[in-house]
Amino acid sequence: MHEDRGCCFREISLDGNYSSDKDDLLNDFYIPILQKTIEYKRIAGFFSSKSLAIAAKGIKGLLENNGQMELIAGAILTKEDVEAINEGILNPLEVIERSGIKDFDNIEDIIISNHVKALGWLIAKDRLKIKIAIVYDKNNRPMDAEKVEQSAIFHQKVGIMKDKNGDMISFSGSINETAKAWTQNFEEFKVFKGWIETDKERFQSDVDKFEKFWNNQAQGLKVYNIPEAVNQKLIRYAPANFDDIDFTWPLRDKTRKPKVQEIIDIDSNEIAGLDYNFKPALFEDLKKLRWYQKEAIDAWIANNYNGILEMATGSGKTFVGIMSSYCLFREKKNLCVVILVPSKQLVTQWGQEIQKYTDNVILISSSTNVKRVKNSLDDFTFLFNNYQCNHFFIVSTIQSYIKKVHPIIQKINEKNILLIADEAHWLGASETMNSFQKTHFVHTLGLTATPIRYCDDIGTQFLYDFLGKSIYTFSIKQAQQEGFLCKYRYNILFVDLNPNEIQEYIRLSRAIAINYQKDEEKTTLLLNKRAKLIKDANAKYSALEELVKNLKSELKFGLIYTDEDQIQIVQNILKRHDIMVGIFLGKTPDEERKQLITKLQSGTIDAIIAIKCLNEGVDIPPLRLGIFLSSSKNSREFIQRRGRLLRTYHGKGIVNIYDLVVAPDIRNIPFNENERRIHDKILRKELDRVREFNEAALNSYENENIILQRLDILIHGESNDS
């Protein structure tokens, strides 16, 4: 029926890992492997048309081989579904049937539809079996999708393939199925060959995980055969003929010419005839835009010069901001660019970059002379409004803009103003947000690693309302794959509380449970007290002492993140081991900061102890080792802290991050049901940072079991080897 393509995996040159950043996953992995596959077992994400389409990627070869497939996915339960099951109104299969049919009735994406058709065809030929898993908590109650996502049970996707010779491979890793556009999902996985001795243990681990799920033997999981009504729904999707299925999968079109590329080509070829009053360096540097920077700018242009770019630290957000403003200038021919930043250091950095391309720039911060600023703004505004100056830039701290800039630029036509918010999440702070509530900008650009504000839905929504939706993402993994950020190993050091601390922890946890969702102010006070107890855990310092003792010679170019009230203890520990350190505080003067960085680069000091002041706006590229003694649960803060360490530098290599995580062992704590429920909820959030740090680490696979085992001890009070 089809041409012979060989029959065994050993004919294929397989890499140990694949990533959608650097690899053509469809043509490099899925298609060649599935062309030689006769059995395919797959743990997908949640049971949805989108997840099924992703699981069916490259599946044409399996169909042509008369292959068999087993697929297991997690049920998507809403909170209302869970209540209905608990109250006996619906049974689990009825909920699965209802949500599955509703989802398949509303498929709009043609690519998803075609791949679901392929699975329907397999079911019709009795070559695909699907099972649905519902996750249950320790009280045997089903968990809704949000809680399942937090539990990490379906965090890793697993696939197992077998060829005609009986050789088998497995792959396991992450697929981000929550991307704004599902065709842009980031996918990364490791591949293990069952016939290679060094791969056997990990290969078998993947096999055991699948079989445990499939055979309904995994703790906290109940597995059901797919309801017959959903099965029949999928069969009805199947075409009568195999050849009628379109297996096309969307790829990034590398041949499409970006809009920004048209500008580059025009301005490169006709530079002699253009007079925009920019320096020649601008037109030369336009050509240096990287592919993802062009994609980001194109997405912004396509969104009518509005929106937020989520770009990893080190990916060139400042450069993208400047070049984006030039693209809008080319459209408008007259443009005032207002750049808002959270700190004086960032005002200076932006100013230095902009001055490479134009002298029409005003820098404003708390230390700027008020009268001089007003005169400069008045002068540029007058010239701009009278067409004697076609562009100028204002770089200002947020607070200085509110006090000094806003009243003056109101004299400029709003259609000729671009607002760029660097570290855009700062605009969502309540005091700042209130100042901008009645302000409108026609053109906006938000730059941030993440726009999500920690525990602040109102501030986050304001960012989207004020700056526009998030339109492009370039993740830390993508930056690593492109070589713009260093790769890193993530070393998790779990730390327990001593007997006295555990008693205080129990007392505070019980008080939190009593007041949770009843007295917000008191709950916040108690949570802060418990956080301080964890932050000051005595075992942290002994763990740090042991770590420094073992690392000693490796602590060159080190960064230790801590809190201000821990600095003296940490400094004493380092001194005992002859580690020379500098201290970087928020109040440290700019000149002294520069001297500390110079001393670190020259080797005069070995490491820097820092607090929040290194979260944003300070770059020390030589750093190659980090110790997180005080770790923020705020995702933005820890993303920034990690970013400080991952800047590339000549000869830097792999960065090592050591994270001291206090996660109390509660196996012997007699919590009642409500106390344990509140405790579990809070602890899950506290471990989110650990899991997010781990996702982009070189040793993420090894860490996954460590994290899950610790999570199981914390939540269930017992070790689970599954």
Secondary structure in CASP SS format (residue, H / E / C, confidence):
PFRMAT SS
TARGET T0000
AUTHOR 0000-0000-0000
METHOD secondary structure of the structure
MODEL  1
M C 1.00
H C 1.00
E C 1.00
D C 1.00
R C 1.00
G C 1.00
C C 1.00
C C 1.00
F H 1.00
R H 1.00
E H 1.00
I C 1.00
S C 1.00
L C 1.00
D C 1.00
G C 1.00
N E 1.00
Y E 1.00
S E 1.00
S C 1.00
D C 1.00
K C 1.00
D C 1.00
D C 1.00
L H 1.00
L H 1.00
N H 1.00
D H 1.00
F H 1.00
Y H 1.00
I H 1.00
P H 1.00
I H 1.00
L H 1.00
Q C 1.00
K C 1.00
T C 1.00
I C 1.00
E E 1.00
Y E 1.00
K E 1.00
R E 1.00
I E 1.00
A E 1.00
G E 1.00
F E 1.00
F C 1.00
S C 1.00
S H 1.00
K H 1.00
S H 1.00
L H 1.00
A H 1.00
I H 1.00
A H 1.00
A C 1.00
K C 1.00
G C 1.00
I C 1.00
K H 1.00
G H 1.00
L H 1.00
L H 1.00
E H 1.00
N C 1.00
N C 1.00
G C 1.00
Q E 1.00
M E 1.00
E E 1.00
L E 1.00
I E 1.00
A E 1.00
G E 1.00
A C 1.00
I C 1.00
L C 1.00
T C 1.00
K H 1.00
E H 1.00
D H 1.00
V H 1.00
E H 1.00
A H 1.00
I H 1.00
N H 1.00
E C 1.00
G C 1.00
I C 1.00
L C 1.00
N C 1.00
P H 1.00
L H 1.00
E H 1.00
V H 1.00
I H 1.00
E H 1.00
R H 1.00
S H 1.00
G H 1.00
I H 1.00
K H 1.00
D H 1.00
F H 1.00
D H 1.00
N C 1.00
I C 1.00
E C 1.00
D C 1.00
I H 1.00
I H 1.00
I H 1.00
S H 1.00
N H 1.00
H H 1.00
V H 1.00
K H 1.00
A H 1.00
L H 1.00
G H 1.00
W H 1.00
L H 1.00
I H 1.00
A H 1.00
K C 1.00
D C 1.00
R C 1.00
L E 1.00
K E 1.00
I E 1.00
K E 1.00
I E 1.00
A E 1.00
I E 1.00
V E 1.00
Y E 1.00
D C 1.00
K C 1.00
N C 1.00
N C 1.00
R C 1.00
P E 1.00
M C 1.00
D C 1.00
A H 1.00
E H 1.00
K H 1.00
V H 1.00
E H 1.00
Q H 1.00
S H 1.00
A C 1.00
I C 1.00
F C 1.00
H C 1.00
Q C 1.00
K E 1.00
V E 1.00
G E 1.00
I E 1.00
M E 1.00
K E 1.00
D C 1.00
K C 1.00
N C 1.00
G C 1.00
D C 1.00
M E 1.00
I E 1.00
S E 1.00
F E 1.00
S E 1.00
G E 1.00
S E 1.00
I E 1.00
N C 1.00
E C 1.00
T C 1.00
A C 1.00
K C 1.00
A C 1.00
W H 1.00
T H 1.00
Q H 1.00
N C 1.00
F C 1.00
E E 1.00
E E 1.00
F E 1.00
K E 1.00
V E 1.00
F E 1.00
K E 1.00
G C 1.00
W C 1.00
I C 1.00
E H 1.00
T H 1.00
D H 1.00
K H 1.00
E H 1.00
R H 1.00
F H 1.00
Q H 1.00
S H 1.00
D H 1.00
V H 1.00
D H 1.00
K H 1.00
F H 1.00
E H 1.00
K H 1.00
F H 1.00
W H 1.00
N C 1.00
N C 1.00
Q C 1.00
A C 1.00
Q C 1.00
G C 1.00
L E 1.00
K E 1.00
V E 1.00
Y E 1.00
N E 1.00
I C 1.00
P C 1.00
E H 1.00
A H 1.00
V H 1.00
N H 1.00
Q H 1.00
K H 1.00
L H 1.00
I H 1.00
R H 1.00
Y H 1.00
A C 1.00
P C 1.00
A C 1.00
N C 1.00
F H 1.00
D H 1.00
D H 1.00
I C 1.00
D C 1.00
F C 1.00
T C 1.00
W C 1.00
P C 1.00
L C 1.00
R C 1.00
D C 1.00
K C 1.00
T C 1.00
R C 1.00
K C 1.00
P C 1.00
K H 1.00
V H 1.00
Q H 1.00
E H 1.00
I H 1.00
I H 1.00
D H 1.00
I H 1.00
D H 1.00
S H 1.00
N H 1.00
E C 1.00
I H 1.00
A H 1.00
G H 1.00
L C 1.00
D C 1.00
Y C 1.00
N C 1.00
F C 1.00
K C 1.00
P H 1.00
A H 1.00
L H 1.00
F H 1.00
E H 1.00
D H 1.00
L H 1.00
K C 1.00
K C 1.00
L C 1.00
R C 1.00
W H 1.00
Y H 1.00
Q H 1.00
K H 1.00
E H 1.00
A H 1.00
I H 1.00
D H 1.00
A H 1.00
W H 1.00
I H 1.00
A H 1.00
N C 1.00
N C 1.00
Y C 1.00
N C 1.00
G C 1.00
I E 1.00
L E 1.00
E E 1.00
M E 1.00
A C 1.00
T C 1.00
G C 1.00
S C 1.00
G C 1.00
K H 1.00
T H 1.00
F H 1.00
V H 1.00
G H 1.00
I H 1.00
M H 1.00
S H 1.00
S H 1.00
Y H 1.00
C H 1.00
L H 1.00
F H 1.00
R H 1.00
E H 1.00
K H 1.00
K C 1.00
N C 1.00
L E 1.00
C E 1.00
V E 1.00
V E 1.00
I E 1.00
L E 1.00
V E 1.00
P C 1.00
S C 1.00
K H 1.00
Q H 1.00
L H 1.00
V H 1.00
T H 1.00
Q H 1.00
W H 1.00
G H 1.00
Q H 1.00
E H 1.00
I H 1.00
Q C 1.00
K C 1.00
Y C 1.00
T C 1.00
D C 1.00
N C 1.00
V E 1.00
I E 1.00
L E 1.00
I E 1.00
S C 1.00
S C 1.00
S C 1.00
T C 1.00
N C 1.00
V H 1.00
K H 1.00
R H 1.00
V H 1.00
K H 1.00
N H 1.00
S H 1.00
L H 1.00
D H 1.00
D H 1.00
F H 1.00
T H 1.00
F H 1.00
L H 1.00
F H 1.00
N H 1.00
N C 1.00
Y C 1.00
Q C 1.00
C C 1.00
N C 1.00
H E 1.00
F E 1.00
F E 1.00
I E 1.00
V E 1.00
S E 1.00
T E 1.00
I H 1.00
Q H 1.00
S H 1.00
Y H 1.00
I H 1.00
K H 1.00
K H 1.00
V H 1.00
H H 1.00
P H 1.00
I H 1.00
I H 1.00
Q C 1.00
K C 1.00
I C 1.00
N C 1.00
E H 1.00
K H 1.00
N H 1.00
I E 1.00
L E 1.00
L E 1.00
I E 1.00
A E 1.00
D E 1.00
E C 1.00
A H 1.00
H H 1.00
W H 1.00
L H 1.00
G H 1.00
A C 1.00
S H 1.00
E H 1.00
T H 1.00
M H 1.00
N H 1.00
S H 1.00
F H 1.00
Q C 1.00
K C 1.00
T C 1.00
H C 1.00
F C 1.00
V C 1.00
H E 1.00
T E 1.00
L E 1.00
G E 1.00
L E 1.00
T E 1.00
A C 1.00
T C 1.00
P C 1.00
I C 1.00
R C 1.00
Y C 1.00
C C 1.00
D C 1.00
D H 1.00
I H 1.00
G H 1.00
T H 1.00
Q H 1.00
F H 1.00
L H 1.00
Y H 1.00
D H 1.00
F H 1.00
L H 1.00
G C 1.00
K C 1.00
S E 1.00
I E 1.00
Y E 1.00
T E 1.00
F E 1.00
S C 1.00
I H 1.00
K H 1.00
Q H 1.00
A H 1.00
Q H 1.00
Q H 1.00
E C 1.00
G C 1.00
F C 1.00
L E 1.00
C C 1.00
K C 1.00
Y E 1.00
R E 1.00
Y E 1.00
N E 1.00
I E 1.00
L E 1.00
F E 1.00
V E 1.00
D C 1.00
L C 1.00
N C 1.00
P H 1.00
N H 1.00
E H 1.00
I H 1.00
Q H 1.00
E H 1.00
Y H 1.00
I H 1.00
R H 1.00
L H 1.00
S H 1.00
R H 1.00
A H 1.00
I H 1.00
A H 1.00
I H 1.00
N H 1.00
Y C 1.00
Q C 1.00
K C 1.00
D C 1.00
E H 1.00
E H 1.00
K H 1.00
T H 1.00
T H 1.00
L H 1.00
L H 1.00
L H 1.00
N H 1.00
K H 1.00
R H 1.00
A H 1.00
K H 1.00
L H 1.00
I H 1.00
K H 1.00
D C 1.00
A C 1.00
N H 1.00
A H 1.00
K H 1.00
Y H 1.00
S H 1.00
A H 1.00
L H 1.00
E H 1.00
E H 1.00
L H 1.00
V H 1.00
K H 1.00
N H 1.00
L H 1.00
K H 1.00
S H 1.00
E H 1.00
L C 1.00
K C 1.00
F C 1.00
G E 1.00
L E 1.00
I E 1.00
Y E 1.00
T C 1.00
D C 1.00
E H 1.00
D H 1.00
Q H 1.00
I H 1.00
Q H 1.00
I H 1.00
V H 1.00
Q H 1.00
N H 1.00
I H 1.00
L H 1.00
K H 1.00
R H 1.00
H C 1.00
D C 1.00
I C 1.00
M C 1.00
V E 1.00
G E 1.00
I E 1.00
F E 1.00
L C 1.00
G C 1.00
K C 1.00
T C 1.00
P C 1.00
D H 1.00
E H 1.00
E H 1.00
R H 1.00
K H 1.00
Q H 1.00
L H 1.00
I H 1.00
T H 1.00
K H 1.00
L H 1.00
Q H 1.00
S H 1.00
G C 1.00
T C 1.00
I C 1.00
D C 1.00
A E 1.00
I E 1.00
I E 1.00
A E 1.00
I C 1.00
K H 1.00
C H 1.00
L H 1.00
N C 1.00
E C 1.00
G C 1.00
V C 1.00
D C 1.00
I C 1.00
P C 1.00
P C 1.00
L C 1.00
R C 1.00
L E 1.00
G E 1.00
I E 1.00
F E 1.00
L C 1.00
S C 1.00
S C 1.00
S C 1.00
K C 1.00
N C 1.00
S H 1.00
R H 1.00
E H 1.00
F H 1.00
I H 1.00
Q H 1.00
R H 1.00
R H 1.00
G H 1.00
R H 1.00
L H 1.00
L H 1.00
R E 1.00
T C 1.00
Y C 1.00
H C 1.00
G C 1.00
K C 1.00
G C 1.00
I C 1.00
V E 1.00
N E 1.00
I E 1.00
Y E 1.00
D E 1.00
L E 1.00
V E 1.00
V E 1.00
A C 1.00
P C 1.00
D C 1.00
I C 1.00
R C 1.00
N C 1.00
I C 1.00
P C 1.00
F C 1.00
N C 1.00
E H 1.00
N H 1.00
E H 1.00
R H 1.00
R H 1.00
I H 1.00
H H 1.00
D H 1.00
K H 1.00
I H 1.00
L H 1.00
R H 1.00
K H 1.00
E H 1.00
L H 1.00
D H 1.00
R H 1.00
V H 1.00
R H 1.00
E H 1.00
F H 1.00
N H 1.00
E H 1.00
A C 1.00
A C 1.00
L C 1.00
N C 1.00
S H 1.00
Y H 1.00
E H 1.00
N H 1.00
E H 1.00
N H 1.00
I H 1.00
I H 1.00
L H 1.00
Q H 1.00
R H 1.00
L H 1.00
D H 1.00
I H 1.00
L H 1.00
I H 1.00
H H 1.00
G C 1.00
E C 1.00
S C 1.00
N C 1.00
D C 1.00
S C 1.00
END
